[in-house]
Amino acid sequence: MLLVSAMAVALLTLLGAAAEDAGLDRMLEANTVTRRTHSLFNQGLYFYGALPMMKDH
């Protein structure tokens, strides 16, 4: 069970890093901030929940 949890955390962190590389993290930040405001894990959680509503492109 611990292994499954560790793999889920790793995959959500990777999803957050991929979203940040694609520039999708800009919609989570205030427009006056230039540094990361949410951890990669929290960004991964947000974008995992938003996957069904995202456009294909």
HELIX and SHEET records of a PDB file:
HELIX    1   1 LEU A    2  ALA A   22  1                                  21    
HELIX    2   2 LEU A   24  MET A   27  5                                   4    
HELIX    3   3 LEU A   40  ALA A   50  1                                  11    
HELIX    4   4 LEU A   51  MET A   53  5                                   3    
END                                                                             
